[in-house]
Amino acid sequence: MYQKRKVFVLFFQFFTSDHLMFAVLTFLYAYYDVKNFFFLHTCGYVGPFFYSCRNLMEFLPCPAMAAIVCNTTLLILFAVVMLGSYLLSGNIFSTFTYTLAVWPWFVIL
């Protein structure tokens, strides 16, 4: 019984690991011949990131005024990073990729 349970746990650890995610992503990259690999990878993280940010802001108790100041600052910072990356690159895909690669670190800090 222990061996079956251990195999079951290892099976789920493998199917939820980053290695399998990158293997599937590489397979889709080769199969559909997508040229912008990092953009495809970044698109996969948009939904879960915003979902976790919403949960974080919703379930952590914070005074109303502090939450307004913090969230407004984050939105202004998001706009500044987006505008700066667009002015530097001029490409919407590069802007999207750079913004979603840099901005989550500001939310964490």
MDTraj code that builds the backbone (N, CA, C; nanometers):
import mdtraj as md
import numpy as np

residues = "MET TYR GLN LYS ARG LYS VAL PHE VAL LEU PHE PHE GLN PHE PHE THR SER ASP HIS LEU MET PHE ALA VAL LEU THR PHE LEU TYR ALA TYR TYR ASP VAL LYS ASN PHE PHE PHE LEU HIS THR CYS GLY TYR VAL GLY PRO PHE PHE TYR SER CYS ARG ASN LEU MET GLU PHE LEU PRO CYS PRO ALA MET ALA ALA ILE VAL CYS ASN THR THR LEU LEU ILE LEU PHE ALA VAL VAL MET LEU GLY SER TYR LEU LEU SER GLY ASN ILE PHE SER THR PHE THR TYR THR LEU ALA VAL TRP PRO TRP PHE VAL ILE LEU".split()
xyz = np.array([
    [0.0820, -0.1199, 0.0000],
    [0.0000, 0.0000, 0.0000],
    [0.0864, 0.1263, 0.0000],
    [0.1959, 0.1248, 0.0757],
    [0.2834, 0.2409, 0.0831],
    [0.3446, 0.2728, -0.0533],
    [0.3840, 0.1681, -0.1264],
    [0.4465, 0.1901, -0.2561],
    [0.3474, 0.2505, -0.3561],
    [0.2245, 0.2063, -0.3512],
    [0.1222, 0.2618, -0.4408],
    [0.0974, 0.4094, -0.4102],
    [0.0912, 0.4420, -0.2806],
    [0.0695, 0.5808, -0.2417],
    [0.1887, 0.6683, -0.2824],
    [0.3095, 0.6150, -0.2666],
    [0.4290, 0.6898, -0.3041],
    [0.4328, 0.7130, -0.4551],
    [0.3997, 0.6129, -0.5339],
    [0.3944, 0.6281, -0.6799],
    [0.2864, 0.7288, -0.7178],
    [0.1731, 0.7251, -0.6501],
    [0.0650, 0.8195, -0.6754],
    [0.1098, 0.9628, -0.6491],
    [0.1801, 0.9862, -0.5378],
    [0.2296, 1.1197, -0.5043],
    [0.3352, 1.1642, -0.6053],
    [0.4279, 1.0766, -0.6412],
    [0.5309, 1.1109, -0.7400],
    [0.4689, 1.1404, -0.8765],
    [0.3645, 1.0674, -0.9119],
    [0.2929, 1.0895, -1.0371],
    [0.2353, 1.2312, -1.0425],
    [0.1695, 1.2745, -0.9335],
    [0.1125, 1.4089, -0.9309],
    [0.2187, 1.5171, -0.9196],
    [0.3279, 1.4887, -0.8513],
    [0.4371, 1.5855, -0.8467],
    [0.4962, 1.6065, -0.9850],
    [0.5059, 1.5002, -1.0624],
    [0.5593, 1.5132, -1.1978],
    [0.4649, 1.5931, -1.2866],
    [0.3358, 1.5663, -1.2784],
    [0.2409, 1.6344, -1.3652],
    [0.2119, 1.7786, -1.3243],
    [0.2566, 1.8193, -1.2070],
    [0.2413, 1.9585, -1.1674],
    [0.3750, 2.0313, -1.1629],
    [0.4786, 1.9697, -1.2153],
    [0.6116, 2.0303, -1.2074],
    [0.6362, 2.1272, -1.3227],
    [0.7353, 2.2122, -1.3036],
    [0.7744, 2.3063, -1.4084],
    [0.8386, 2.2354, -1.5265],
    [0.9007, 2.1209, -1.5021],
    [0.9668, 2.0474, -1.6103],
    [0.8657, 1.9996, -1.7138],
    [0.7537, 1.9474, -1.6670],
    [0.6511, 1.9033, -1.7612],
    [0.5894, 2.0228, -1.8322],
    [0.5708, 2.1335, -1.7604],
    [0.5156, 2.2532, -1.8237],
    [0.6052, 2.2996, -1.9389],
    [0.7377, 2.3018, -1.9146],
    [0.8287, 2.3429, -2.0208],
    [0.8356, 2.2406, -2.1329],
    [0.8205, 2.1131, -2.1001],
    [0.8192, 2.0106, -2.2052],
    [0.6971, 2.0272, -2.2953],
    [0.5807, 2.0504, -2.2351],
    [0.4591, 2.0721, -2.3142],
    [0.4697, 2.2013, -2.3945],
    [0.5247, 2.3043, -2.3325],
    [0.5414, 2.4316, -2.4011],
    [0.6366, 2.4182, -2.5193],
    [0.7449, 2.3428, -2.5021],
    [0.8395, 2.3207, -2.6113],
    [0.7748, 2.2387, -2.7223],
    [0.6933, 2.1409, -2.6845],
    [0.6224, 2.0615, -2.7845],
    [0.5258, 2.1496, -2.8655],
    [0.4503, 2.2356, -2.7965],
    [0.3585, 2.3253, -2.8669],
    [0.4341, 2.4260, -2.9533],
    [0.5496, 2.4705, -2.9039],
    [0.6341, 2.5629, -2.9805],
    [0.6786, 2.4983, -3.1118],
    [0.7211, 2.3743, -3.1048],
    [0.7678, 2.3054, -3.2255],
    [0.6505, 2.2672, -3.3157],
    [0.5395, 2.2253, -3.2575],
    [0.4265, 2.1781, -3.3373],
    [0.3582, 2.2923, -3.4125],
    [0.3365, 2.4048, -3.3455],
    [0.2686, 2.5172, -3.4084],
    [0.3642, 2.6182, -3.4714],
    [0.4936, 2.5966, -3.4578],
    [0.5981, 2.6799, -3.5171],
    [0.5821, 2.8265, -3.4749],
    [0.5726, 2.8461, -3.3429],
    [0.5608, 2.9798, -3.2858],
    [0.7001, 3.0398, -3.2757],
    [0.7175, 3.1593, -3.3262],
    [0.8498, 3.2220, -3.3271],
    [0.8835, 3.2911, -3.1949],
    [0.7826, 3.3461, -3.1284],
    [0.8066, 3.4221, -3.0070],
    [0.7793, 3.3346, -2.8853],
    [0.8795, 3.2564, -2.8456],
    [0.8657, 3.1567, -2.7392],
    [0.8422, 3.2220, -2.6032],
    [0.9159, 3.3279, -2.5718],
    [0.9016, 3.3917, -2.4412],
    [0.7654, 3.4592, -2.4275],
    [0.7126, 3.5117, -2.5361],
    [0.5793, 3.5729, -2.5324],
    [0.4738, 3.4673, -2.5018],
    [0.4869, 3.3501, -2.5630],
    [0.3927, 3.2416, -2.5369],
    [0.4015, 3.1972, -2.3914],
    [0.5216, 3.1904, -2.3393],
    [0.5425, 3.1510, -2.2002],
    [0.4846, 3.2567, -2.1050],
    [0.5019, 3.3828, -2.1362],
    [0.4500, 3.4896, -2.0517],
    [0.2975, 3.4918, -2.0530],
    [0.2371, 3.4636, -2.1666],
    [0.0907, 3.4615, -2.1747],
    [0.0307, 3.3566, -2.0812],
    [0.1032, 3.2480, -2.0592],
    [0.0529, 3.1439, -1.9714],
    [0.0498, 3.1833, -1.8253],
    [0.1225, 3.2880, -1.7877],
    [0.1287, 3.3294, -1.6487],
    [0.0401, 3.4491, -1.6171],
    [-0.0260, 3.5059, -1.7139],
    [-0.1078, 3.6258, -1.6899],
    [-0.2246, 3.5955, -1.5976],
    [-0.3024, 3.4954, -1.6317],
    [-0.4205, 3.4618, -1.5525],
    [-0.3891, 3.4212, -1.4098],
    [-0.2988, 3.3234, -1.3898],
    [-0.2674, 3.2853, -1.2510],
    [-0.2068, 3.3976, -1.1684],
    [-0.1280, 3.4851, -1.2314],
    [-0.0689, 3.5952, -1.1554],
    [-0.1752, 3.6915, -1.1067],
    [-0.2657, 3.7338, -1.1948],
    [-0.3693, 3.8273, -1.1527],
    [-0.4667, 3.7631, -1.0547],
    [-0.4911, 3.6323, -1.0688],
    [-0.5770, 3.5613, -0.9740],
    [-0.5134, 3.5592, -0.8354],
    [-0.3834, 3.5301, -0.8283],
    [-0.3169, 3.5276, -0.6978],
    [-0.3064, 3.6678, -0.6383],
    [-0.2862, 3.7706, -0.7222],
    [-0.2835, 3.9090, -0.6714],
    [-0.4194, 3.9478, -0.6142],
    [-0.5252, 3.9095, -0.6822],
    [-0.6591, 3.9411, -0.6322],
    [-0.6849, 3.8709, -0.4994],
    [-0.6461, 3.7441, -0.4908],
    [-0.6635, 3.6721, -0.3644],
    [-0.5800, 3.7333, -0.2535],
    [-0.4601, 3.7748, -0.2859],
    [-0.3730, 3.8353, -0.1865],
    [-0.4323, 3.9657, -0.1340],
    [-0.4837, 4.0486, -0.2238],
    [-0.5409, 4.1761, -0.1815],
    [-0.6754, 4.1587, -0.1113],
    [-0.7464, 4.0524, -0.1438],
    [-0.8781, 4.0317, -0.0861],
    [-0.8719, 3.9683, 0.0524],
    [-0.7818, 3.8748, 0.0738],
    [-0.7830, 3.7971, 0.1974],
    [-0.6877, 3.8481, 0.3052],
    [-0.5936, 3.9348, 0.2700],
    [-0.5082, 3.9920, 0.3733],
    [-0.5745, 4.1169, 0.4295],
    [-0.5977, 4.1194, 0.5612],
    [-0.6624, 4.2380, 0.6180],
    [-0.5681, 4.3577, 0.6141],
    [-0.6193, 4.4666, 0.5660],
    [-0.5405, 4.5883, 0.5552],
    [-0.6356, 4.7068, 0.5749],
    [-0.5906, 4.8112, 0.6434],
    [-0.6759, 4.9292, 0.6579],
    [-0.7117, 4.9877, 0.5204],
    [-0.8274, 5.0469, 0.5128],
    [-0.8798, 5.0929, 0.3839],
    [-0.7891, 5.1965, 0.3185],
    [-0.7429, 5.2931, 0.3936],
    [-0.6598, 5.3990, 0.3355],
    [-0.5255, 5.3445, 0.2886],
    [-0.4661, 5.2537, 0.3645],
    [-0.3382, 5.1940, 0.3245],
    [-0.3562, 5.1100, 0.1982],
    [-0.4680, 5.0401, 0.1876],
    [-0.4941, 4.9595, 0.0685],
    [-0.5125, 5.0484, -0.0544],
    [-0.5818, 5.1592, -0.0383],
    [-0.6012, 5.2513, -0.1512],
    [-0.4678, 5.3086, -0.1975],
    [-0.3846, 5.3505, -0.1038],
    [-0.2545, 5.4074, -0.1398],
    [-0.1661, 5.3027, -0.2068],
    [-0.1621, 5.1838, -0.1491],
    [-0.0773, 5.0770, -0.2036],
    [-0.1236, 5.0345, -0.3427],
    [-0.2519, 5.0102, -0.3605],
    [-0.3032, 4.9659, -0.4905],
    [-0.2893, 5.0750, -0.5963],
    [-0.3114, 5.2003, -0.5590],
    [-0.2936, 5.3100, -0.6540],
    [-0.1476, 5.3225, -0.6959],
    [-0.0574, 5.3076, -0.6016],
    [0.0852, 5.3128, -0.6340],
    [0.1243, 5.2000, -0.7278],
    [0.0716, 5.0805, -0.7035],
    [0.1024, 4.9674, -0.7919],
    [0.0477, 4.9891, -0.9330],
    [-0.0713, 5.0442, -0.9443],
    [-0.1275, 5.0694, -1.0774],
    [-0.0497, 5.1782, -1.1508],
    [-0.0075, 5.2809, -1.0796],
    [0.0742, 5.3858, -1.1424],
    [0.2088, 5.3290, -1.1855],
    [0.2675, 5.2454, -1.1021],
    [0.3945, 5.1817, -1.1362],
    [0.3792, 5.0900, -1.2567],
    [0.2668, 5.0194, -1.2645],
    [0.2394, 4.9339, -1.3806],
    [0.2326, 5.0177, -1.5082],
    [0.1645, 5.1312, -1.5014],
    [0.1541, 5.2186, -1.6187],
    [0.2900, 5.2764, -1.6570],
    [0.3711, 5.3132, -1.5590],
    [0.5042, 5.3687, -1.5873],
    [0.5940, 5.2636, -1.6516],
    [0.5918, 5.1413, -1.5990],
    [0.6733, 5.0338, -1.6577],
    [0.6270, 5.0028, -1.7999],
    [0.4960, 4.9993, -1.8207],
    [0.4437, 4.9720, -1.9539],
    [0.4803, 5.0825, -2.0528],
    [0.4645, 5.2067, -2.0115],
    [0.4974, 5.3185, -2.0988],
    [0.6471, 5.3228, -2.1279],
    [0.7287, 5.3016, -2.0262],
    [0.8732, 5.3028, -2.0466],
    [0.9205, 5.1919, -2.1375],
    [0.8658, 5.0730, -2.1211],
    [0.9078, 4.9629, -2.2086],
    [0.8569, 4.9822, -2.3507],
    [0.7399, 5.0442, -2.3664],
    [0.6916, 5.0704, -2.5026],
    [0.7754, 5.1782, -2.5711],
    [0.8144, 5.2804, -2.4967],
    [0.8976, 5.3859, -2.5561],
    [1.0368, 5.3346, -2.5916],
    [1.0880, 5.2393, -2.5150],
    [1.2199, 5.1844, -2.5444],
    [1.2176, 5.0857, -2.6603],
    [1.1147, 5.0012, -2.6673],
    [1.1139, 4.8977, -2.7708],
    [1.0275, 4.9347, -2.8911],
    [0.9130, 4.9943, -2.8675],
    [0.8228, 5.0282, -2.9769],
    [0.7431, 4.9098, -3.0285],
    [0.7589, 4.7955, -2.9656],
    [0.6901, 4.6740, -3.0078],
    [0.5957, 4.6327, -2.8952],
    [0.4708, 4.6041, -2.9287],
    [0.3719, 4.5711, -2.8267],
    [0.4018, 4.4376, -2.7610],
    [0.4581, 4.3411, -2.8352],
    [0.4900, 4.2112, -2.7771],
    [0.6065, 4.2225, -2.6789],
    [0.7064, 4.3008, -2.7120],
    [0.8179, 4.3230, -2.6206],
    [0.7718, 4.3986, -2.4965],
    [0.6816, 4.4931, -2.5151],
    [0.6274, 4.5682, -2.4025],
    [0.5542, 4.4756, -2.3063],
    [0.4698, 4.3907, -2.3603],
    [0.3928, 4.2958, -2.2791],
    [0.4860, 4.2012, -2.2043],
    [0.5844, 4.1464, -2.2743],
    [0.6767, 4.0507, -2.2146],
    [0.7607, 4.1155, -2.1055],
    [0.8151, 4.2329, -2.1324],
    [0.8991, 4.3006, -2.0332],
    [0.8173, 4.3428, -1.9114],
    [0.6974, 4.3940, -1.9357],
    [0.6139, 4.4393, -1.8241],
    [0.5776, 4.3235, -1.7332],
    [0.5393, 4.2110, -1.7906],
    [0.5014, 4.0973, -1.7071],
    [0.6215, 4.0241, -1.6497],
    [0.7413, 4.0519, -1.6982],
    [0.8603, 3.9932, -1.6379],
    [0.9102, 4.0780, -1.5209],
    [0.8863, 4.2095, -1.5233],
    [0.9398, 4.2995, -1.4216],
    [0.8361, 4.3353, -1.3156],
    [0.7149, 4.3619, -1.3551],
    [0.6153, 4.4166, -1.2636],
    [0.5796, 4.3253, -1.1455],
    [0.5731, 4.1925, -1.1612],
    [0.5412, 4.1096, -1.0428],
    [0.6401, 4.1255, -0.9282],
    [0.7641, 4.1626, -0.9567],
    [0.8590, 4.1836, -0.8483],
    [0.8224, 4.3052, -0.7659],
    [0.7611, 4.4047, -0.8262],
    [0.7153, 4.5210, -0.7499],
    [0.5986, 4.4835, -0.6591],
    [0.5129, 4.3944, -0.7064],
    [0.3988, 4.3508, -0.6246],
    [0.4484, 4.2711, -0.5045],
    [0.5496, 4.1878, -0.5264],
    [0.6038, 4.1069, -0.4172],
    [0.6721, 4.1948, -0.3134],
    [0.7452, 4.2956, -0.3593],
    [0.8169, 4.3822, -0.2660],
    [0.7209, 4.4721, -0.1927],
])
top = md.Topology()
chain = top.add_chain()
for i, resn in enumerate(residues, 1):
    res = top.add_residue(resn, chain, resSeq=i)
    for name in ("N", "CA", "C"):
        top.add_atom(name, md.element.get_by_symbol(name[0]), res)
traj = md.Trajectory(xyz[None], top)
